[in-house]
Amino acid sequence: MTIALDPSDTSPAVPAPADTSEEFWVQQPDPQAAAPHAENGTEPVPGSQPRAESEPAGDEPAAEEVAAADLDPVVVRDAEDFGVYARTGGWAFALKVARSVRPGGQPAEGTAATKVSAKAFAQLAGCSPERVMRYYKAWDMAADDGLVPQFEVLVPGEDIELPEADVWLSYYTSRNSATSVRGQAITAAAEAEGIRPTKALEVAENPTALRAAILADPGTAEAARGALLDRMKEDPALQTEMARAIARTDDLKKAVASEAKAADRIGYVRQIVENGQIKTPAGQTVDAPAELRAEAERHLSLLDELDDSEEAGEWAGEAYDTVKGLVAKAVEEDPALRVQERRTKFYNSLQKATKVFEELTLDEVLEEEIFEDDMLQRLEALQEAISSCINTLRKASSTPS
């Protein structure tokens, strides 16, 4: 039978029409119990009558008001297990392995009588024996360091105080590659850099991800560049591979040539500052005038102050041109140096011409029948030029100074 009730006869516990006004929720004097919460695990229904002031109102009861005895034991156990893991990390699971596993080959005596093999433990856990042994080895290393008890004193089911969660990563690696020679080298390098070995091993196992990060992120690319340069210092094979790759790429080859030119120009300026000497256009090495050396120092200080991100080519070119001009000026202003410079320049040109002429192979010209009239004409012109030069020098040498 259906009974129709008049709204005026309903009790306060019966839901009232929905009310979205700000005054709908009763303000509680205790701020920790200000929000409405669910009864019997259910959320409050919008429009329901507010609770009495003695009852806490909130989506979740305050932590200090939770009574474990009133809750589902399964929920309580899950929360406690979560708390243990939050405090200790992998140590909580390593303890279960350490107190229950006896690897094959070890005698089943004393506390080890009830322990099982790593394979049997893995079958019960639904994982691989390798994973179990990684936890076992992590505990073993920590025991050697005195951080946790040795296996022999642990009894199945026994709980002990565990180290902090952050320490776990220093002993455990989740990757099989860590045990290889390559993995050990990566681990050692990661420890030297002050990072977790697991991070470095993860990157090494996924080169495609590393490539993607380098292509997408300038910061990652810069870190990779620095690492490659450091490695090339001790890896001649990598040096050769990088040089070959650059030589085969036109843009990179041009960039290297440009940087090499800038480096040579900076070296020219630096040599003047550090050695106090200049090299003239003819190849003479003489002491640098004070004015020239001061100007070289000024330009060098500007170059040294450039950031790594700034292009040095333009600055190096300006410094080189300025110093080069001062060198030429210094040569012209010193009569003795000017004479010696021209003498050296002429002698250098004469040496080059002599060497070129000596390298002519007339036998090949005659045998291969590659002789042409133009060759004879050029040699005759050269002979006239040489004769004229000789006559000029003889007149100069016979003229009293």
C-alpha positions as CSV (number, residue, x, y, z in Angstrom):
1,M,0.0,0.0,0.0
2,T,1.3,3.5,-0.9
3,I,1.0,6.2,1.7
4,A,1.2,9.8,0.6
5,L,2.8,12.1,3.2
6,D,2.3,15.8,3.5
7,P,5.6,17.6,3.4
8,S,4.7,19.4,6.6
9,D,4.5,16.1,8.4
10,T,8.0,14.8,7.5
11,S,10.7,14.7,10.0
12,P,14.0,16.7,9.6
13,A,15.7,13.4,8.6
14,V,13.7,13.2,5.4
15,P,15.5,14.9,2.4
16,A,14.2,18.4,1.8
17,P,14.0,20.1,-1.6
18,A,17.4,20.9,-3.1
19,D,18.9,24.1,-1.8
20,T,21.9,25.6,-3.4
21,S,22.1,28.7,-1.2
22,E,25.3,29.4,0.7
23,E,23.3,29.0,4.0
24,F,22.5,25.4,3.2
25,W,25.5,23.8,5.0
26,V,25.5,24.6,8.7
27,Q,28.7,26.3,9.8
28,Q,30.3,24.1,12.5
29,P,32.3,25.7,15.3
30,D,35.1,23.2,14.8
31,P,37.0,24.0,11.5
32,Q,38.3,20.5,11.2
33,A,34.7,19.2,11.0
34,A,33.3,21.9,8.9
35,A,32.5,19.9,5.7
36,P,29.7,17.3,5.3
37,H,30.8,13.7,5.1
38,A,29.3,10.4,4.1
39,E,27.4,8.0,6.3
40,N,28.1,4.3,6.0
41,G,30.6,4.9,3.2
42,T,28.2,6.9,1.0
43,E,28.4,10.6,-0.1
44,P,25.7,13.0,1.3
45,V,22.8,13.6,-1.1
46,P,22.5,17.2,-2.2
47,G,19.5,18.8,-0.6
48,S,19.6,16.6,2.5
49,Q,19.1,18.0,5.9
50,P,22.4,19.0,7.7
51,R,23.7,16.9,10.5
52,A,23.4,17.8,14.1
53,E,26.2,20.0,15.4
54,S,27.6,17.2,17.5
55,E,28.4,15.2,14.4
56,P,31.5,16.0,12.3
57,A,30.6,17.2,8.8
58,G,33.1,16.7,6.1
59,D,33.9,14.8,3.0
60,E,36.5,12.9,5.0
61,P,36.8,12.6,8.7
62,A,39.9,14.1,10.3
63,A,42.8,11.7,10.7
64,E,42.8,11.9,14.4
65,E,39.2,10.9,14.6
66,V,39.7,7.6,12.6
67,A,39.3,4.5,14.8
68,A,40.9,1.4,13.2
69,A,38.5,-0.8,15.2
70,D,35.5,0.7,13.4
71,L,37.0,0.2,9.9
72,D,37.3,-2.8,7.6
73,P,40.5,-4.7,8.6
74,V,41.4,-5.1,4.9
75,V,41.4,-1.3,4.5
76,V,43.4,-0.9,7.7
77,R,46.0,-3.4,6.5
78,D,46.3,-1.7,3.1
79,A,46.8,1.7,4.8
80,E,49.5,0.3,7.2
81,D,51.3,-1.4,4.3
82,F,51.2,1.9,2.3
83,G,52.6,3.7,5.3
84,V,55.5,1.2,5.6
85,Y,56.3,1.6,2.0
86,A,56.1,5.4,2.1
87,R,58.6,5.4,4.9
88,T,61.0,2.7,3.7
89,G,60.4,2.3,0.0
90,G,61.8,-1.0,-1.4
91,W,63.2,-2.1,2.0
92,A,59.8,-3.3,3.0
93,F,59.8,-5.8,0.1
94,A,63.5,-6.6,0.4
95,L,62.9,-7.6,4.0
96,K,60.3,-10.1,2.9
97,V,62.8,-11.6,0.5
98,A,65.7,-11.5,3.1
99,R,63.8,-13.3,5.8
100,S,62.1,-15.9,3.6
101,V,64.6,-16.7,0.8
102,R,67.5,-19.2,0.9
103,P,69.2,-19.3,-2.5
104,G,70.2,-22.7,-3.8
105,G,73.4,-24.1,-2.5
106,Q,73.0,-22.8,1.1
107,P,72.4,-25.4,3.8
108,A,68.9,-25.5,5.3
109,E,70.0,-25.2,8.9
110,G,68.8,-23.2,11.9
111,T,66.6,-20.2,10.9
112,A,67.0,-21.1,7.3
113,A,65.2,-24.4,7.7
114,T,61.8,-22.9,6.8
115,K,63.1,-20.6,4.1
116,V,62.6,-21.4,0.4
117,S,64.6,-20.9,-2.7
118,A,64.4,-17.8,-4.8
119,K,62.7,-19.8,-7.6
120,A,60.1,-21.1,-5.2
121,F,59.5,-17.6,-3.7
122,A,59.2,-16.2,-7.2
123,Q,56.6,-18.8,-8.1
124,L,54.6,-17.9,-5.0
125,A,55.0,-14.2,-5.7
126,G,54.1,-14.5,-9.4
127,C,57.3,-12.9,-10.6
128,S,60.7,-13.9,-12.0
129,P,63.6,-15.4,-9.8
130,E,65.8,-12.7,-11.2
131,R,63.7,-10.0,-9.7
132,V,63.7,-11.7,-6.4
133,M,67.5,-12.0,-6.5
134,R,67.9,-8.3,-7.2
135,Y,66.1,-7.6,-4.0
136,Y,68.2,-10.3,-2.3
137,K,71.5,-8.8,-3.6
138,A,70.5,-5.3,-2.6
139,W,69.9,-6.5,1.0
140,D,73.2,-8.3,0.9
141,M,75.1,-5.2,0.0
142,A,73.3,-3.2,2.7
143,A,74.1,-5.9,5.2
144,D,77.8,-5.7,4.3
145,D,77.6,-2.0,5.0
146,G,76.0,-2.6,8.4
147,L,72.8,-0.9,7.4
148,V,70.5,-4.0,7.9
149,P,71.0,-7.4,9.6
150,Q,72.5,-10.4,7.8
151,F,70.2,-13.0,6.4
152,E,71.2,-15.6,8.9
153,V,69.7,-13.8,11.9
154,L,66.4,-13.1,10.1
155,V,63.4,-15.3,10.8
156,P,60.4,-15.6,8.4
157,G,57.7,-13.2,9.5
158,E,60.0,-11.1,11.7
159,D,59.7,-7.3,11.4
160,I,62.6,-5.0,12.1
161,E,63.3,-1.3,11.8
162,L,64.1,-0.5,8.2
163,P,66.3,2.3,6.7
164,E,64.9,5.4,5.0
165,A,63.4,5.0,1.6
166,D,65.9,7.3,-0.1
167,V,68.8,4.9,0.8
168,W,67.2,2.1,-1.1
169,L,68.1,3.4,-4.5
170,S,71.8,3.3,-3.5
171,Y,71.7,-0.5,-3.3
172,Y,69.0,-1.6,-5.7
173,T,68.9,-1.6,-9.5
174,S,65.8,-2.8,-11.4
175,R,67.8,-3.4,-14.6
176,N,69.7,-6.5,-15.6
177,S,72.1,-4.4,-17.6
178,A,73.6,-3.1,-14.4
179,T,75.4,-6.4,-13.8
180,S,77.2,-6.3,-17.2
181,V,80.6,-4.7,-17.8
182,R,78.8,-1.9,-19.7
183,G,76.3,-1.5,-17.0
184,Q,78.9,-1.4,-14.3
185,A,80.8,1.4,-16.2
186,I,77.5,3.4,-16.6
187,T,76.8,2.9,-12.9
188,A,80.3,4.1,-11.9
189,A,80.0,7.1,-14.2
190,A,76.5,8.0,-12.8
191,E,77.8,7.8,-9.2
192,A,80.7,10.0,-10.1
193,E,78.2,12.6,-11.5
194,G,76.1,12.3,-8.3
195,I,73.0,10.8,-9.9
196,R,71.1,7.6,-9.5
197,P,72.6,4.7,-11.6
198,T,69.0,3.6,-12.5
199,K,68.5,6.9,-14.4
200,A,71.6,6.5,-16.4
201,L,70.9,2.8,-17.1
202,E,67.4,3.7,-18.3
203,V,68.8,6.2,-20.7
204,A,71.4,3.8,-22.0
205,E,68.8,1.2,-22.7
206,N,66.6,3.5,-24.7
207,P,68.8,5.5,-27.2
208,T,65.7,6.4,-29.2
209,A,64.4,8.4,-26.2
210,L,67.8,10.0,-25.8
211,R,67.8,11.0,-29.5
212,A,64.3,12.5,-29.2
213,A,65.3,14.5,-26.1
214,I,68.4,15.8,-27.8
215,L,66.5,16.8,-31.0
216,A,63.7,18.5,-29.0
217,D,65.5,20.2,-26.1
218,P,68.5,22.6,-26.4
219,G,69.5,21.9,-22.8
220,T,69.7,18.1,-23.4
221,A,71.6,18.8,-26.7
222,E,74.2,20.9,-24.8
223,A,74.7,18.2,-22.1
224,A,75.2,15.6,-24.9
225,R,77.7,17.9,-26.7
226,G,79.7,18.3,-23.5
227,A,79.6,14.6,-22.8
228,L,80.8,13.8,-26.3
229,L,83.7,16.2,-26.1
230,D,84.8,14.8,-22.7
231,R,84.6,11.2,-24.1
232,M,86.5,12.1,-27.3
233,K,89.5,13.2,-25.2
234,E,90.1,9.5,-24.3
235,D,88.5,7.8,-27.3
236,P,90.5,8.1,-30.5
237,A,88.0,6.0,-32.4
238,L,85.2,8.4,-31.6
239,Q,87.4,11.3,-32.6
240,T,87.9,9.7,-36.0
241,E,84.2,9.0,-36.4
242,M,83.2,12.5,-35.5
243,A,85.8,14.0,-37.8
244,R,84.7,11.9,-40.7
245,A,81.0,12.8,-40.0
246,I,81.9,16.5,-40.0
247,A,84.0,16.2,-43.2
248,R,81.1,14.6,-45.0
249,T,78.6,17.3,-44.1
250,D,79.1,20.5,-46.0
251,D,77.4,22.8,-43.4
252,L,79.4,21.3,-40.6
253,K,82.6,21.5,-42.6
254,K,82.1,25.2,-43.3
255,A,81.3,25.8,-39.6
256,V,84.5,24.0,-38.5
257,A,86.5,26.0,-41.0
258,S,85.0,29.3,-39.8
259,E,85.7,28.4,-36.2
260,A,89.2,27.3,-37.0
261,K,89.9,30.6,-38.7
262,A,88.6,32.5,-35.7
263,A,90.7,30.4,-33.4
264,D,93.8,31.1,-35.4
265,R,93.2,34.8,-35.3
266,I,92.6,34.7,-31.5
267,G,95.8,32.7,-31.2
268,Y,97.7,35.3,-33.2
269,V,96.5,38.1,-30.8
270,R,97.1,35.9,-27.7
271,Q,100.7,35.1,-28.8
272,I,101.6,38.8,-28.9
273,V,100.1,39.3,-25.4
274,E,101.8,36.3,-23.8
275,N,105.1,36.3,-25.6
276,G,105.5,40.0,-26.2
277,Q,106.6,39.4,-29.8
278,I,105.1,39.9,-33.2
279,K,105.5,38.0,-36.5
280,T,105.8,40.3,-39.5
281,P,104.2,39.6,-42.9
282,A,107.5,38.3,-44.2
283,G,107.8,35.9,-41.3
284,Q,110.2,37.7,-39.0
285,T,109.8,37.5,-35.2
286,V,110.6,40.7,-33.4
287,D,109.7,42.3,-30.0
288,A,106.3,44.0,-30.0
289,P,106.1,47.8,-29.4
290,A,104.4,48.7,-26.1
291,E,101.5,50.4,-27.9
292,L,100.8,47.4,-30.0
293,R,101.0,45.0,-27.1
294,A,98.6,47.1,-25.0
295,E,96.1,47.1,-27.9
296,A,96.4,43.4,-28.2
297,E,95.7,42.9,-24.5
298,R,92.6,45.1,-24.8
299,H,91.2,43.0,-27.6
300,L,92.1,39.8,-26.0
301,S,90.3,40.8,-22.7
302,L,87.1,41.5,-24.8
303,L,87.4,38.1,-26.4
304,D,87.9,36.3,-23.1
305,E,84.7,37.9,-21.7
306,L,82.5,36.6,-24.4
307,D,79.9,34.0,-23.3
308,D,79.9,30.5,-24.8
309,S,76.7,31.4,-26.6
310,E,78.2,34.5,-28.3
311,E,79.8,34.2,-31.7
312,A,83.5,35.0,-31.5
313,G,84.2,35.1,-35.2
314,E,83.3,38.8,-35.7
315,W,85.2,39.9,-32.6
316,A,88.2,37.8,-33.5
317,G,88.3,39.3,-37.0
318,E,88.2,42.8,-35.6
319,A,91.0,42.1,-33.2
320,Y,93.1,40.4,-35.8
321,D,92.7,43.2,-38.4
322,T,93.5,45.9,-35.8
323,V,96.6,44.1,-34.5
324,K,97.7,43.2,-38.0
325,G,97.5,46.9,-39.0
326,L,99.5,47.9,-36.0
327,V,102.2,45.3,-37.0
328,A,102.4,46.7,-40.5
329,K,102.6,50.2,-39.1
330,A,105.4,49.2,-36.7
331,V,107.4,47.7,-39.5
332,E,107.1,50.9,-41.7
333,E,108.0,53.2,-38.8
334,D,111.3,51.3,-38.1
335,P,113.8,51.9,-41.0
336,A,116.0,49.0,-40.1
337,L,113.1,46.6,-39.7
338,R,111.5,47.9,-42.9
339,V,114.6,47.1,-44.9
340,Q,115.0,43.7,-43.4
341,E,111.3,43.0,-44.0
342,R,111.6,43.7,-47.7
343,R,114.8,41.7,-48.0
344,T,113.2,38.7,-46.3
345,K,110.1,39.1,-48.5
346,F,112.1,39.2,-51.7
347,Y,114.2,36.2,-50.6
348,N,111.1,34.2,-49.8
349,S,109.6,34.8,-53.2
350,L,112.9,33.9,-54.9
351,Q,113.0,30.6,-53.0
352,K,109.5,29.8,-54.0
353,A,110.2,30.6,-57.7
354,T,113.4,28.5,-57.6
355,K,111.6,25.5,-56.1
356,V,108.8,25.7,-58.7
357,F,111.2,25.9,-61.6
358,E,113.3,23.0,-60.2
359,E,110.1,20.8,-60.1
360,L,109.6,21.1,-63.9
361,T,110.1,17.8,-65.5
362,L,111.2,18.2,-69.2
363,D,111.5,14.5,-69.8
364,E,107.8,14.0,-69.3
365,V,107.0,16.9,-71.6
366,L,109.1,15.4,-74.4
367,E,108.1,11.8,-73.9
368,E,104.3,12.4,-73.8
369,E,104.4,15.0,-76.6
370,I,102.5,17.5,-74.6
371,F,104.7,20.4,-75.7
372,E,103.0,23.5,-77.1
373,D,104.3,26.7,-78.5
374,D,102.7,28.6,-75.6
375,M,105.0,26.9,-73.1
376,L,108.1,28.1,-75.0
377,Q,106.8,31.6,-75.1
378,R,106.2,31.7,-71.4
379,L,109.7,30.4,-70.7
380,E,111.2,33.0,-73.0
381,A,109.2,35.7,-71.1
382,L,110.4,34.3,-67.8
383,Q,114.0,34.3,-69.1
384,E,113.7,38.0,-70.0
385,A,112.2,38.8,-66.6
386,I,115.0,36.9,-64.8
387,S,117.7,38.6,-67.0
388,S,116.2,42.0,-66.2
389,C,116.1,41.2,-62.5
390,I,119.7,40.1,-62.6
391,N,120.8,43.3,-64.4
392,T,118.9,45.5,-61.9
393,L,120.5,43.7,-58.9
394,R,124.0,44.0,-60.4
395,K,123.6,47.7,-61.0
396,A,122.3,48.1,-57.4
397,S,125.2,46.2,-56.0
398,S,127.8,48.2,-58.0
399,T,126.3,51.6,-57.1
400,P,128.1,53.1,-54.1
401,S,125.7,53.6,-51.1
